[in-house]
Amino acid sequence: MSAPRRGTPARNKSRRPAVAPDPVNETWTFTAEAVDDTPSRTLIRPAADPTALIRSLGPPPLPGGETAAEHYFAVVYERAAALAVALAAASDLLDPDALHGDDDIVLDH
C-alpha cells in the first residue's frame, strides 16, 4: 500500500457528517387518477405549397446563383414534403378530407 502524497490531506470517509433526509413535501405528492391510455391520433394534411415558408425569407444570399439556388432548394423541399406525405399514408395518418381536389397525391389502399 502506498503512502499518501505530500501536500494532500488524508481523506477519512468516516468523519463525514450524517445528512438528514428531506421531509416529504405534501404539495408535490402524486395521486393516481384515471388516465385515458388510448393515444390520440392527429391526422396530417399535406402542404399546398411546401416552399412557402422558405420563399417568405427572401432569396438565398448566394451572389450570382440566387435563381439556381432557389430552384434547387424548392426541389428539395417538395421532395421532402412528398416523402412526408408517403410516410403519413403508410402509417395511416393522412387526412382523407385533405386529398379531395389534389391530383398530385394518390393513395393505393
Secondary structure, 3 states (H helix, E strand, C coil): CCCCCCCCCCCCHHHCCCCCCCCCCHHHCCCCCCCCCCCCCCCECCCCCCCHHHHHCCCCCCCCCHHHHHHHHHHHHHHHHHHHHHHHHHCCCECHHHHCCCCCCCCCC
